[in-house]
Amino acid sequence: QVQLQESGPGLVKPSQTLSLTCTVSGGSITAGDYAWTWIRQPPGKGLEWLGVISYDGTVYHNPSQQSRTTISRDTLKNQVSLQLSSVTPEDTAVYSCAATKYSPDWYSRVLKHDHEYRGRGIQVTVSS
């Protein structure tokens, strides 16, 4: 069973860059079984996907956040990372990573937040 654990600072100042890491266990991020997505949920709002990285390292961004979002991976550590630049208080949210099994409709499932596994998430607050 795949397990995902998010880590990073819980408090970030406005205009800084938010950096989070998702450590994957129970499966390899390069195995070709899953795509790996970053999601967030602001308080009182719905889920928003930020981007997804496939087993071969190809990244797909949510166009609404593409200019500020960087998604990368460390294959030796089996980790996927998120960087969100120039944060504002509106970026305050619970951030989580998720695994979506490859299938013909895997990308549409990512957009619908339909994942096989998802981490517990990490609360990130943007405040001075």
One Martini backbone bead per residue (centre of mass of N, CA, C, O) as a GRO file, in nm:
protein
  128
    1GLN     BB    1   0.096   0.036   0.022
    2VAL     BB    2   0.056   0.362  -0.022
    3GLN     BB    3   0.250   0.630   0.120
    4LEU     BB    4   0.199   0.975   0.235
    5GLN     BB    5   0.430   1.252   0.333
    6GLU     BB    6   0.415   1.562   0.453
    7SER     BB    7   0.651   1.847   0.442
    8GLY     BB    8   0.708   2.150   0.636
    9PRO     BB    9   0.620   2.455   0.677
   10GLY     BB   10   0.352   2.626   0.859
   11LEU     BB   11   0.507   2.908   0.807
   12VAL     BB   12   0.464   3.193   0.588
   13LYS     BB   13   0.566   3.466   0.431
   14PRO     BB   14   0.502   3.710   0.250
   15SER     BB   15   0.665   3.659  -0.073
   16GLN     BB   16   0.745   3.389  -0.033
   17THR     BB   17   0.852   3.048  -0.046
   18LEU     BB   18   0.692   2.751  -0.077
   19SER     BB   19   0.808   2.434   0.077
   20LEU     BB   20   0.740   2.094  -0.021
   21THR     BB   21   0.722   1.744   0.089
   22CYS     BB   22   0.685   1.410  -0.057
   23THR     BB   23   0.683   1.098   0.095
   24VAL     BB   24   0.730   0.778  -0.046
   25SER     BB   25   0.568   0.465   0.025
   26GLY     BB   26   0.519   0.149  -0.132
   27GLY     BB   27   0.653   0.310  -0.380
   28SER     BB   28   0.750   0.423  -0.694
   29ILE     BB   29   0.782   0.723  -0.879
   30THR     BB   30   0.910   0.539  -1.142
   31ALA     BB   31   0.721   0.274  -1.205
   32GLY     BB   32   0.427   0.348  -1.356
   33ASP     BB   33   0.162   0.348  -1.163
   34TYR     BB   34   0.184   0.664  -1.085
   35ALA     BB   35   0.059   0.976  -1.013
   36TRP     BB   36   0.169   1.304  -0.879
   37THR     BB   37  -0.012   1.517  -0.654
   38TRP     BB   38  -0.100   1.852  -0.588
   39ILE     BB   39  -0.295   1.979  -0.314
   40ARG     BB   40  -0.558   2.210  -0.205
   41GLN     BB   41  -0.730   2.361   0.100
   42PRO     BB   42  -0.897   2.609   0.180
   43PRO     BB   43  -1.075   2.768   0.394
   44GLY     BB   44  -1.403   2.694   0.296
   45LYS     BB   45  -1.299   2.524   0.049
   46GLY     BB   46  -1.202   2.363  -0.214
   47LEU     BB   47  -1.036   2.179  -0.419
   48GLU     BB   48  -0.690   2.214  -0.552
   49TRP     BB   49  -0.497   2.174  -0.819
   50LEU     BB   50  -0.147   2.225  -0.907
   51GLY     BB   51  -0.003   1.940  -0.979
   52VAL     BB   52   0.166   1.690  -1.195
   53ILE     BB   53   0.373   1.393  -1.178
   54SER     BB   54   0.522   1.166  -1.354
   55TYR     BB   55   0.725   0.888  -1.386
   56ASP     BB   56   0.907   1.066  -1.611
   57GLY     BB   57   0.872   1.390  -1.509
   58THR     BB   58   0.621   1.501  -1.606
   59VAL     BB   59   0.457   1.821  -1.605
   60TYR     BB   60   0.140   1.936  -1.474
   61HIS     BB   61  -0.040   2.233  -1.474
   62ASN     BB   62  -0.220   2.464  -1.333
   63PRO     BB   63  -0.286   2.747  -1.500
   64SER     BB   64  -0.354   2.933  -1.245
   65GLN     BB   65  -0.039   2.843  -1.114
   66GLN     BB   66   0.208   2.820  -1.308
   67SER     BB   67   0.385   3.082  -1.244
   68ARG     BB   68   0.435   2.968  -0.919
   69THR     BB   69   0.493   2.661  -0.998
   70THR     BB   70   0.693   2.385  -0.863
   71ILE     BB   71   0.767   2.054  -0.981
   72SER     BB   72   0.944   1.783  -0.825
   73ARG     BB   73   1.217   1.534  -0.794
   74ASP     BB   74   1.353   1.252  -0.589
   75THR     BB   75   1.454   0.939  -0.668
   76LEU     BB   76   1.631   0.855  -0.422
   77LYS     BB   77   1.401   0.955  -0.202
   78ASN     BB   78   1.108   0.941  -0.301
   79GLN     BB   79   1.028   1.246  -0.398
   80VAL     BB   80   0.796   1.522  -0.388
   81SER     BB   81   0.779   1.866  -0.495
   82LEU     BB   82   0.688   2.202  -0.373
   83GLN     BB   83   0.666   2.530  -0.527
   84LEU     BB   84   0.554   2.858  -0.400
   85SER     BB   85   0.541   3.172  -0.506
   86SER     BB   86   0.447   3.463  -0.384
   87VAL     BB   87   0.291   3.463  -0.128
   88THR     BB   88  -0.031   3.472   0.024
   89PRO     BB   89  -0.298   3.445   0.230
   90GLU     BB   90  -0.452   3.282  -0.004
   91ASP     BB   91  -0.244   3.025   0.045
   92THR     BB   92  -0.396   2.926   0.267
   93ALA     BB   93  -0.362   2.571   0.355
   94VAL     BB   94  -0.412   2.241   0.275
   95TYR     BB   95  -0.149   2.026   0.191
   96SER     BB   96  -0.134   1.766  -0.063
   97CYS     BB   97  -0.072   1.432  -0.161
   98ALA     BB   98  -0.113   1.215  -0.456
   99ALA     BB   99  -0.235   0.900  -0.599
  100THR     BB  100  -0.265   0.797  -0.947
  101LYS     BB  101  -0.369   0.560  -1.140
  102TYR     BB  102  -0.304   0.428  -1.429
  103SER     BB  103  -0.515   0.530  -1.703
  104PRO     BB  104  -0.698   0.650  -1.957
  105ASP     BB  105  -0.831   0.866  -1.715
  106TRP     BB  106  -0.618   0.997  -1.517
  107TYR     BB  107  -0.637   1.305  -1.566
  108SER     BB  108  -0.939   1.344  -1.502
  109ARG     BB  109  -0.907   1.240  -1.213
  110VAL     BB  110  -0.728   1.461  -1.110
  111LEU     BB  111  -0.935   1.694  -1.164
  112LYS     BB  112  -1.145   1.523  -0.960
  113HIS     BB  113  -0.994   1.400  -0.712
  114ASP     BB  114  -0.921   1.090  -0.806
  115HIS     BB  115  -0.773   0.883  -0.570
  116GLU     BB  116  -0.603   0.626  -0.411
  117TYR     BB  117  -0.402   0.829  -0.265
  118ARG     BB  118  -0.356   1.023   0.048
  119GLY     BB  119  -0.251   1.245   0.241
  120ARG     BB  120  -0.303   1.430   0.533
  121GLY     BB  121  -0.150   1.682   0.541
  122ILE     BB  122  -0.062   2.042   0.550
  123GLN     BB  123  -0.048   2.323   0.731
  124VAL     BB  124  -0.055   2.650   0.572
  125THR     BB  125   0.057   2.973   0.672
  126VAL     BB  126   0.007   3.311   0.565
  127SER     BB  127   0.217   3.530   0.761
  128SER     BB  128   0.357   3.807   0.948
   0.00000   0.00000   0.00000
